[in-house]
Amino acid sequence: MAQTDPDELKRELEAAAAGLTYGSEADRPFSFFFLPGAGDEPPGVEEFARLLCEPNGSPAEERSLDHFFAGHTETSDPWDAQAQVIRPRYEALRELLRMRLRGATVYRLGKIEVRCYVVGGDGNGNLAGLETVAVET
């Protein structure tokens, strides 16, 4: 995978995520995430939490892209016309993340207001991707 201009990657990811939200008890938008110098492959979940200065013992888990986007793609309501219209955009976003980021994975940090990071290496020694919040009471 070739090196990527961080500004170009940001524009591309923001355009693909524009108007999309992550469905939970409160649907929240996606925003660009960038962690300079954090490596070109996502670390383990504990190391990622440490990089973000999470307190030791805070809830942290790792999920696949497919699992993270399943509610908007594989298990979206077939009788909800709006969900079916927007479903291809979530599928395209998932594939763009998979294609543009090395080792793309999802980290979930915290509980109730769970901070979700869809990240991978950008080819320049940085972690990049999207972040959002899932509200789970």
C-alpha positions in Angstrom: 0.0 0.0 0.0 1.4 3.4 -1.0 1.9 6.3 1.3 -1.1 8.6 1.6 -1.4 12.3 1.9 -3.1 12.8 5.4 -5.2 15.7 4.1 -6.4 13.7 1.1 -7.3 10.7 3.3 -9.2 13.1 5.7 -11.2 14.5 2.8 -12.0 11.1 1.4 -13.1 9.6 4.7 -15.1 12.7 5.6 -16.9 12.7 2.2 -17.8 9.0 2.5 -19.1 9.5 6.1 -20.9 12.8 5.5 -24.5 12.5 6.7 -24.1 9.0 8.1 -24.5 8.3 11.8 -23.6 5.3 14.0 -26.8 3.8 15.3 -27.2 3.3 19.0 -29.5 4.7 21.6 -28.4 8.1 20.3 -27.3 8.2 16.7 -24.0 10.1 16.4 -22.0 11.3 13.4 -18.6 10.1 12.4 -15.5 12.4 12.4 -12.0 12.0 11.2 -9.5 10.5 13.6 -5.7 11.0 13.4 -3.0 9.8 15.8 0.4 10.9 14.5 3.4 8.6 15.0 1.4 5.8 16.5 2.6 3.2 14.0 1.5 1.9 10.7 -0.6 -1.0 12.0 -3.2 -0.8 14.7 -1.8 -2.0 18.0 -3.6 -4.3 20.4 -6.6 -2.9 22.2 -4.7 -2.3 25.5 -1.9 -0.4 23.7 -4.5 1.7 21.8 -6.2 2.6 25.1 -2.8 3.6 26.5 -2.1 5.8 23.5 -5.3 7.6 24.2 -4.4 7.9 27.9 -7.3 5.8 29.1 -7.2 4.9 32.8 -5.9 1.3 33.5 -8.8 -1.1 33.8 -11.2 1.0 31.7 -13.5 -1.1 29.5 -11.8 -1.6 26.1 -12.6 -4.1 23.3 -11.7 -4.7 19.7 -14.1 -5.6 16.9 -14.0 -6.3 13.2 -15.2 -3.8 10.6 -17.9 -6.3 9.6 -19.2 -6.6 13.2 -19.1 -2.8 13.8 -21.1 -2.0 10.6 -23.4 -5.1 10.7 -26.4 -3.1 12.2 -26.2 -0.8 9.1 -25.5 -3.5 6.5 -26.2 -7.2 7.2 -28.9 -6.7 9.9 -30.6 -3.5 8.7 -34.4 -3.7 8.7 -35.5 -5.0 5.3 -38.9 -3.2 5.7 -37.4 0.2 6.6 -37.2 1.9 3.2 -34.8 4.6 4.4 -32.4 2.1 5.9 -32.3 0.2 2.6 -31.7 3.3 0.6 -28.7 4.3 2.8 -27.4 0.8 3.3 -25.1 1.0 0.2 -23.4 4.1 1.7 -22.5 2.2 4.9 -21.2 -0.7 2.8 -19.1 1.6 0.7 -17.7 3.4 3.8 -16.8 0.0 5.3 -15.0 -1.0 2.1 -13.2 2.3 1.8 -11.9 2.0 5.3 -10.7 -1.6 4.6 -9.1 -0.5 1.3 -7.4 2.8 2.5 -6.2 1.8 6.0 -3.7 -0.9 6.9 -5.1 -3.5 9.2 -8.4 -1.5 9.7 -10.0 -2.5 13.0 -12.4 -1.0 15.5 -11.7 -0.2 19.1 -14.5 0.6 21.7 -13.4 2.4 24.8 -15.6 3.1 27.9 -19.1 2.3 28.8 -22.5 3.9 28.4 -21.0 6.6 26.1 -18.6 4.2 24.3 -16.0 6.0 22.1 -15.6 4.0 18.9 -12.5 4.3 16.7 -12.3 2.7 13.3 -8.6 2.9 12.6 -5.7 1.6 10.6 -2.3 2.6 9.4 -2.1 5.4 6.9 1.1 4.3 5.2 3.1 7.1 6.9 3.5 5.8 10.4 0.2 7.2 11.7 -3.1 5.8 12.8 -6.1 7.3 11.0 -9.7 6.6 10.5 -13.1 7.7 11.9 -14.4 8.1 15.4 -18.0 8.2 16.8 -19.9 7.5 20.0 -22.3 4.6 20.8 -24.7 5.3 23.6 -25.5 2.0 25.4 -27.3 2.2 28.7 
